[in-house]
Amino acid sequence: MEHVVALHQVYAELIFRGLKTVEVRKRKAFDEGDLVFLYVARGNPYELRDTLRRLGLHEEQTLTKRGTIAGGFEVGEVIRADLDTLWEMTKETSGLSLVHGENGKKWLGEYIKDYGYAFTIERPFLFKEPVSREELRERYGVHVEGIIHLSRRTRKEWVKKLIEDLLTREIVYL
């Protein structure tokens, strides 16, 4: 199954730089083998700037642009676990320690509560030509802002057409 999900820019940057290899969600949003396309949402600009600085980079060196479907990844192993187990398994691979430092576990606990899911990120890729918010409006007649999660399960014809378009775009595996 294919999905389009929103992810804050700081985490998209970490995925495409090979520094985030696990995505954490509070619900089982994906199955092993699913294809996830990433809509780069704004997120906290200070977290992005500070994380890039810790990596020795500047904002001009981002691989992604806010408001675009920039690329994606294939879903590998799917794990359900309680907060403590999930934190121990993902603190170094989810980007939470890098972005939130010592507050990473607290952030995770507030997000998932008692249980959550970890999805391994495999074969990340970028589109040679990302899909912009303007292109979504022009081609599909939709205005996308903020958090989205679309999948092929939808009955909306524009979503099916968008996913078909994404599957035919030229990609670069990282």
TIMI-786136 format. One line per 2 residues: number of its first residue (from 1); their letters; for each residue z, y, x of C-alpha. Coordinates in Angstrom, 2 decimals, padded with zeros to 5 digits, m for minus. Layout:
NUM) A) Z,Y,X ~ ...
# end
This chain:
1) ME) 000.00,000.00,000.00 ~ m000.68,003.53,001.13
3) HV) 001.71,006.46,000.75 ~ 001.71,010.18,001.43
5) VA) 005.20,011.47,002.20 ~ 006.63,014.76,003.34
7) LH) 008.51,014.92,006.60 ~ 010.00,017.94,008.32
9) QV) 007.88,019.13,011.19 ~ 010.52,018.39,013.83
11) YA) 010.48,014.67,012.91 ~ 006.67,014.54,012.72
13) EL) 006.55,016.01,016.22 ~ 008.95,013.35,017.48
15) IF) 006.90,010.55,015.88 ~ 003.65,011.76,017.42
17) RG) 005.31,012.18,020.81 ~ 006.66,008.60,020.71
19) LK) 010.30,009.75,020.56 ~ 010.97,008.65,016.97
21) TV) 010.18,005.01,016.29 ~ 012.30,004.51,013.16
23) EV) 012.22,006.34,009.83 ~ 015.41,006.30,007.75
25) RK) 015.35,006.62,003.96 ~ 017.98,006.23,001.27
27) RK) 015.70,004.04,m000.84 ~ 013.28,001.26,000.01
29) AF) 010.24,003.49,m000.09 ~ 007.91,001.23,001.91
31) DE) 007.22,m002.41,002.67 ~ 006.20,m004.00,005.94
33) GD) 002.50,m003.41,006.53 ~ 002.29,m000.26,004.38
35) LV) 000.36,002.73,005.68 ~ 002.19,006.07,005.56
37) FL) 000.39,009.41,005.83 ~ 002.61,012.35,006.80
39) YV) 002.53,015.70,005.07 ~ 004.19,018.05,007.54
41) AR) 006.74,020.09,005.62 ~ 008.40,023.19,006.97
43) GN) 011.94,021.99,007.54 ~ 014.41,024.07,009.49
45) PY) 012.46,026.24,011.98 ~ 015.55,026.57,014.21
47) EL) 015.90,022.79,014.49 ~ 012.23,022.57,015.47
49) RD) 012.52,025.33,018.07 ~ 015.77,023.97,019.54
51) TL) 014.49,020.39,019.67 ~ 011.26,021.46,021.35
53) RR) 013.25,023.50,023.84 ~ 015.40,020.47,024.68
55) LG) 012.15,018.61,025.36 ~ 010.94,021.41,027.63
57) LH) 008.30,022.56,025.12 ~ 007.46,025.75,023.23
59) EE) 006.45,026.12,019.58 ~ 002.86,026.79,020.65
61) QT) 002.77,023.22,021.99 ~ 003.28,021.48,018.64
63) LT) 000.94,018.61,017.78 ~ 001.23,019.31,014.06
65) KR) 000.83,022.24,011.72 ~ 003.05,022.86,008.71
67) GT) 001.37,022.33,005.36 ~ m001.04,019.64,006.55
69) IA) m001.41,015.90,006.30 ~ m001.48,015.49,010.07
71) GG) m001.58,011.73,010.58 ~ 000.61,008.75,009.91
73) FE) 001.79,005.32,010.93 ~ 002.01,001.69,009.89
75) VG) 005.35,000.33,008.66 ~ 006.83,m002.48,010.70
77) EV) 010.16,m004.14,010.05 ~ 012.22,m002.97,007.07
79) IR) 016.01,m003.20,007.35 ~ 018.73,m002.45,004.76
81) AD) 022.14,m001.67,006.21 ~ 025.41,000.16,005.63
83) LD) 026.01,003.56,007.24 ~ 027.80,002.34,010.38
85) TL) 025.27,m000.42,011.08 ~ 022.30,001.82,010.32
87) WE) 023.66,004.53,012.63 ~ 024.24,002.11,015.51
89) MT) 020.75,000.65,015.06 ~ 018.88,003.96,014.76
91) KE) 020.83,006.77,016.42 ~ 018.54,006.79,019.48
93) TS) 015.29,005.88,017.70 ~ 015.38,007.92,014.48
95) GL) 015.43,011.35,016.08 ~ 018.77,012.16,014.43
97) SL) 020.71,012.34,017.72 ~ 018.00,014.45,019.31
99) VH) 017.84,016.91,016.40 ~ 021.45,016.94,015.17
101) GE) 023.36,015.89,018.30 ~ 026.92,014.78,017.54
103) NG) 026.43,015.63,013.86 ~ 023.67,013.03,013.45
105) KK) 025.91,010.37,011.91 ~ 027.46,012.92,009.55
107) WL) 023.99,014.06,008.45 ~ 022.93,010.43,007.91
109) GE) 026.06,009.69,005.85 ~ 025.45,012.69,003.61
111) YI) 021.83,011.62,003.15 ~ 022.16,007.87,002.46
113) KD) 025.80,007.65,001.30 ~ 026.80,003.95,001.70
115) YG) 023.52,002.10,002.34 ~ 020.07,003.02,003.53
117) YA) 016.85,001.63,004.96 ~ 015.28,001.77,008.39
119) FT) 011.51,001.36,008.74 ~ 010.03,000.81,012.17
121) IE) 007.11,003.10,012.98 ~ 004.13,001.27,014.43
123) RP) 000.72,002.50,015.55 ~ 001.25,006.25,014.95
125) FL) m001.95,008.26,014.70 ~ m003.13,011.83,014.27
127) FK) m006.17,012.90,012.29 ~ m008.85,014.64,014.33
129) EP) m009.08,017.04,011.37 ~ m005.77,017.31,009.45
131) VS) m005.92,017.90,005.70 ~ m004.73,021.43,004.99
133) RE) m002.92,022.71,001.93 ~ m006.02,024.78,001.18
135) EL) m008.26,021.70,001.34 ~ m005.92,019.88,m001.07
137) RE) m006.25,022.80,m003.48 ~ m010.05,023.06,m003.13
139) RY) m010.95,019.34,m003.18 ~ m008.30,017.99,m005.54
141) GV) m007.16,021.02,m007.53 ~ m003.50,020.65,m006.59
143) HV) m000.99,022.99,m005.05 ~ 001.33,021.09,m002.72
145) EG) 004.58,022.70,m001.65 ~ 007.69,021.01,m000.29
147) II) 008.66,017.40,m000.64 ~ 006.14,014.92,m001.96
149) HL) 005.83,011.15,m002.15 ~ 002.59,009.84,m003.49
151) SR) 001.35,006.25,m003.47 ~ m001.62,004.25,m004.60
153) RT) 000.53,003.02,m007.54 ~ m000.08,006.34,m009.29
155) RK) m002.23,006.78,m012.35 ~ m003.35,010.20,m011.13
157) EW) m007.00,010.07,m010.17 ~ m006.72,012.88,m007.59
159) VK) m004.11,010.91,m005.64 ~ m006.37,007.85,m005.51
161) KL) m009.25,010.04,m004.30 ~ m007.03,011.69,m001.69
163) IE) m005.89,008.33,m000.31 ~ m009.50,007.09,m000.18
165) DL) m010.41,010.25,001.74 ~ m007.51,009.77,004.17
167) LT) m008.58,006.18,004.84 ~ m012.03,007.35,005.94
169) RE) m010.92,010.17,008.25 ~ m011.30,009.90,011.98
171) IV) m008.00,009.17,013.73 ~ m006.59,009.06,017.22
173) YL) m003.95,006.43,017.93 ~ m001.15,007.63,020.14
# end
